[in-house]
Amino acid sequence: MGIIWTIIIGAIVGAVAKFIMPGSNEPKGFVLTAILGIVGAFLASFIAENVGILGTSGLWGFISSVIGAIIVLVVYGMVTKPKA
């Protein structure tokens, strides 16, 4: 059940991050959005646990996951940016 829950939360977090930070370089499709959300959630929980800033459960965990997904979305936009 853990992996399914992670995928569901990752998809929600990815969608929220796309909503907060729309742009032309945003990922297309549910699968890529879910992957970026999952990566963002793992990034945020890793940072939160090692630095000790935020908790990794409840509302703070969700907020930190959205922040992590936004960071991953910014990096994704920079990497996939078409060269002029």
QUIQUICOR-V494833 format. One record per run of one state. SS is the DSSP state (H for helix, E for strand, C for the rest). FROM is the first residue (numbers start at 0). TO is the last residue. If there is no record, write none. Layout:
ss = [SS	SS]
from = [FROM	FROM]
to = [TO	TO]
This chain:
ss = [C	H	C	H	C	H	C]
from = [0	1	20	29	51	57	79]
to = [0	19	28	50	56	78	83]
